[in-house]
Amino acid sequence: MSGKSNNEIYQEFSDHVNMSPSEIEKWLDTDESQAVGQDSGDGESIGRKSAKRIIDIKRKKKDELIDSDYEHMQKVNSYVSRHMAQKPSGNTKDTHWAYSLKNWGHDPAK
């Protein structure tokens, strides 16, 4: 993995994923969510699949998390960090950049 402890991964994930499971579920029902992201090969974007996994992870108690959860959390942490570093100039509220982040559980407007 990343060389980070599970506690470090968990804390970073908690900082990056600032949307609740219900907020993510509501977001996934929007046209905007479906309009962005790289297709995973079956018509659904990688980010939208990740969002569904994020919802499952966030609904678990910390002591219920398994290694594959931490691996996915690290993937989310890496994506959000990388994407935030590519923030476009100007108002980003209604941009594909913001929509992609929300598919990964991070609302940049918060």
C-alpha positions as CSV (number, residue, x, y, z in Angstrom):
1,M,0.0,0.0,0.0
2,S,1.1,3.5,0.7
3,G,3.4,3.1,3.7
4,K,0.8,4.9,5.8
5,S,-0.8,3.3,8.8
6,N,-4.5,2.4,8.7
7,N,-5.1,5.2,11.2
8,E,-3.4,7.7,8.9
9,I,-5.4,6.5,5.9
10,Y,-8.7,6.6,7.9
11,Q,-8.0,10.2,9.1
12,E,-7.1,11.4,5.7
13,F,-10.2,9.7,4.3
14,S,-12.4,11.3,6.9
15,D,-10.9,14.7,5.9
16,H,-11.3,14.2,2.2
17,V,-14.8,12.6,2.1
18,N,-16.9,15.5,3.4
19,M,-20.2,14.2,2.1
20,S,-22.5,11.9,4.1
21,P,-23.6,8.6,2.7
22,S,-27.1,10.1,2.1
23,E,-25.6,13.1,0.4
24,I,-23.6,10.9,-1.9
25,E,-26.6,8.7,-2.7
26,K,-28.6,11.9,-3.6
27,W,-25.8,13.2,-5.7
28,L,-25.5,9.9,-7.6
29,D,-29.1,10.3,-8.8
30,T,-28.3,13.5,-10.6
31,D,-27.6,14.0,-14.3
32,E,-24.4,15.9,-13.4
33,S,-23.0,12.9,-11.6
34,Q,-23.7,10.6,-14.6
35,A,-22.2,13.2,-17.0
36,V,-18.6,13.0,-15.8
37,G,-15.8,10.5,-15.2
38,Q,-13.9,7.8,-17.0
39,D,-16.1,4.8,-18.1
40,S,-15.1,1.7,-16.1
41,G,-16.0,-0.5,-19.1
42,D,-19.7,-1.1,-18.4
43,G,-21.2,2.3,-18.9
44,E,-20.7,3.5,-15.3
45,S,-17.8,5.8,-14.4
46,I,-15.0,4.7,-12.1
47,G,-15.9,7.6,-9.7
48,R,-19.5,6.5,-9.5
49,K,-18.5,2.9,-8.6
50,S,-16.1,4.4,-6.1
51,A,-18.9,6.4,-4.5
52,K,-20.9,3.3,-3.9
53,R,-17.9,1.7,-2.2
54,I,-17.4,5.0,-0.1
55,I,-21.0,4.8,1.0
56,D,-20.5,1.2,2.3
57,I,-17.2,2.2,4.0
58,K,-18.7,5.2,5.7
59,R,-21.6,3.1,7.0
60,K,-19.2,0.7,8.8
61,K,-17.8,1.1,12.2
62,K,-14.0,1.6,12.2
63,D,-13.4,-1.7,13.8
64,E,-15.4,-3.4,11.0
65,L,-13.1,-2.1,8.2
66,I,-11.0,-4.7,6.4
67,D,-7.8,-4.4,4.4
68,S,-9.7,-3.9,1.1
69,D,-11.6,-1.0,2.6
70,Y,-8.3,0.7,3.6
71,E,-7.0,0.1,0.1
72,H,-10.0,1.8,-1.4
73,M,-9.8,4.6,1.2
74,Q,-6.2,5.2,0.1
75,K,-7.3,5.2,-3.6
76,V,-9.9,7.9,-2.7
77,N,-7.3,9.9,-0.8
78,S,-5.0,9.8,-3.8
79,Y,-7.7,10.8,-6.2
80,V,-9.0,13.7,-4.2
81,S,-5.5,15.0,-3.5
82,R,-4.5,14.8,-7.1
83,H,-7.8,16.3,-8.4
84,M,-7.7,19.2,-5.8
85,A,-4.2,20.1,-7.1
86,Q,-5.7,20.5,-10.6
87,K,-8.4,23.1,-9.5
88,P,-9.3,25.4,-12.4
89,S,-9.3,29.1,-11.9
90,G,-12.6,31.0,-11.5
91,N,-15.9,29.8,-10.1
92,T,-15.8,26.0,-10.0
93,K,-19.3,25.3,-8.6
94,D,-20.9,23.9,-11.7
95,T,-17.9,22.4,-13.4
96,H,-17.0,18.9,-14.4
97,W,-14.0,19.3,-12.0
98,A,-16.4,19.7,-9.0
99,Y,-18.8,17.0,-10.3
100,S,-16.0,14.5,-10.5
101,L,-14.9,15.3,-6.9
102,K,-18.4,14.8,-5.7
103,N,-18.5,11.4,-7.3
104,W,-15.5,10.6,-5.1
105,G,-17.3,11.9,-1.9
106,H,-15.7,15.3,-1.8
107,D,-17.8,18.5,-2.2
108,P,-15.4,21.3,-2.9
109,A,-18.0,23.9,-2.0
110,K,-18.0,22.8,1.6
